[in-house]
């Protein structure tokens, strides 16, 4: 008998009907002789609804109370899925993070998992033939006094942590697409799906914006050797195999070929703050960037001219709008905020001749009348920002140029 950890996102459990379909799938997996532990997210848009509810009470709600509120979404999903399974004759029990001893440390809203304790409790429920359903996205504080949430990607991370803790055969992540694709198939329907992708490639694509898996979950999987399989949710359709994320990206006998896995990741709703005319003096870059302390910046590009420098900061648009007034106050420089952008990143761990990749990107976009607002390069990727009105055209053109389409 194998132990499988399954994670069902908000799309999977958005309605009672979808919860019923997920329960049918879990029941079939259990009948095939597997022990099943399920991690669930809040139903559909429930987290957004709770945030709006809180802001209707207070424009700046207390962070501790926000976590107390937001964690209820996952608890509701877990209880409803357990009810559905029990109603179909498959014994199930829902548990919270506090009950399984998932301890998290850090700030409210963005804590990190520190430890898991109650392995015996979970194992005992499995021995009784039950499906164990665990509320994701949450932990208990180190002193055991507060519920604390894990932030973006928290349920994915919960699932991978449990798979490592319980030594599961695989961690199955159910989402709204059937695997990991070379580019978002909702933008490019004939995008090619990876059968297998390496941890390293997946981390790079997740960091760049591929939303199918959160980077912190894949980093954790790599650390503990947890195999992840990305599958379409059973509440949408039957999977055709999905994508396995593991330690190798293909045939061990042909590493040079299989390591070459290009993909494009996309981040919507980004903004760019350009700072011009910075005095080319030591310490000025630190001064200019000081308003961005503790801010998550997507990417940074700097150039130097005759006695001055320019720095551009790529951020999500809400953050850019928030910090821009402080950037305007920095002395000795001019600033500009560009909104309505989307970030597109070409990721390839085997990227060589970066200048040639840049030339190809610039030509393809130029031929399609698309201007590049921001660009930065590394040895494993190139990130550019363009007007969001050209997203579909750019995605399709770049997918053709870099052979990202299915045959």
ABEGO torsion letter per residue (X at the ends): XBBBBBBBBAAAAABAAAAAAAAAAAAAAAAAGBBBBBBBBBBEAAAAAAAAAAAAABABBBAAAAAAAAAAAAAAAAAAAAAAAAAAGBBBBBBBAAAAGBBBBEBBGABBBABBABAAAAAAAAAAGBBBBBBBGBBBBAAGABBBBAEBGAAAAAAAAAAAAAGBABBBBBBABBEBBABBAAABAABBBBABBBAAAAAAAAAAGBAABBAAAAAAAAAAGBBBBBBBBAAABBBAGEBBBBABAEBAABAAAAABBBBBBBBBGBBBBBBBGBBBBBGAAAAAAAAABGBBBABBBBBBBBGBBBBBBBBBAAAAAAAAAAAAABBGBBBBBBBGBBBBBBBBAABBGAAAAAAAAAAAAAAAGBBBABBBBBAABBBBBBBAAAAAAAAAAAAAAAGABBX
